[in-house]
Amino acid sequence: MNEPDGDTTAYSDVIADSETFADRARRRAELEREAVEWAIDELESEITAQNVVLGPLLEYARRSRASLPERHRRAYEAMAEVFDVDSDVYEVYVFAYAELCEELAGEGGRSEKHPQGCTNALVIPSRLESNGGETPDTGPLVLKSRDISGRGTRPKSIVEQPPIDDYYGFLTVDTCGTISIYKGVNDQGLVAANTYIDCNRDDVAPETQLRNGTVIRMLLEECATVAEARAFLESHPTRQLMSQTLFLADGTEGVLLEIDPAAERIAVDDDPVVTRTNHFVRSASTETASSTTRRQRALELLDSMDGINRDKLWTIAQDHENGPGDDSICRHPEPETDEPHAFGQLTTASAAVFEGGSPVIDIATGNPCELERTRCAFGDEIPTDLRTGQRWLERRQ
């Protein structure tokens, strides 16, 4: 386990005198500028080489942008002003990255959606490692393994937002230069993380469809407990949400929600140990071989563990059974995958272990089998190269 050392930065120092979402987004963009500009340049080169037409992707991106809360829209606009890149490519990078990767992969190529990525798990305290036979005095643990396409053109950084106005602060590892959040813990100890399910409605316009990355960020900013998060979701028409499995945990409670907009239903799984990949278990959905294989492997590993802790969850994130490629939990490129299809194959971009009720997370920006975990805490000094995306960038240049 790597504790922060060397060159570190407290985000409170970076955003001194920043009192609006736009100001804070601008400061964050300045931190991540080199990583984002590298990624956009790489994507622009691929787009040019493969003659990809951005028009339809840009239209979808702009319609999706209209669904954002005003504070997130202002944050996006402030970030866009900082980067010296093609504005259209940047907008697609933020709002239509998966769709762009499908285009760049070509016909028959792999994509972020087919087969889908990510493997998550949740363990409540009664199944956690204990001392002297007593239930440990900790919150539920949540593992989030994030798989994405694009061969590294989605750089990762530690993203931290201190409280602002009436909104809670949060801490996570996520994509540089974007306003979406797909997992994290807030300063109240609420954890939220998701996996994508390909089961959305075709009759809901992008302007009114609440994107997964928007939902999770709003939960972290507006809710302190699992109960409040569930009430937030119930206050929105389920048909207007995007399909996902959503893991929620606070200091005492953990639950998995299968959010199915097609059936306008939210199914609840509150078993002591829960894992999901990219298909529903308690509702109907599409199901790829990759999703089935990864979930079955995660279940086998969890069932074999007597007392589960952060270390044991991390071994699940590092697992290579059925790999390399689409079927393993820790996903690496398949050697035989040729360009341009290689651009669409998913690989593991980050791993994180969260604890409900705790502002401390263990993270790796890349394949967790190759990297030491770094422990980060909300409000503390954090390695500067993790805040800027430089740690990601240096491994790829």
Secondary structure, 3 states (H helix, E strand, C coil): CECCCCCEECHHHHCCCCCCHHHHHHHHHHHHHHHHHHHHHHHHHHHHHCCCCCHHHHHHHHHHHCCCCHHHHHHHHHHHHHCCCCHHHHHHHHHCHHHHHHHHHCCCCCCCECCECCEEEEECHHHECCCCCCCCCCCCEEEEEEEECCCCCCCEEEEEECCECCECCEEEEEECCCCCCCEEEECCCCEEEEEECCCCCCCCCCCCCECHHHHHHHHHHHCCCHHHHHHHHHCCCHHHECCEEEEEECCCCEEEEEEECCCCEEEEECCCEEEECCCCCCCCCCCCHHHHHHHHHHHHHHHCCCCECHHHHHHHHCCCCCCCCCCCCCCCCCCCCCCCHHHHCCEEEEEEEEECCCCEEEEECCCCCCCCCEEEECCCCEEHHHHHCHHHHHCCC
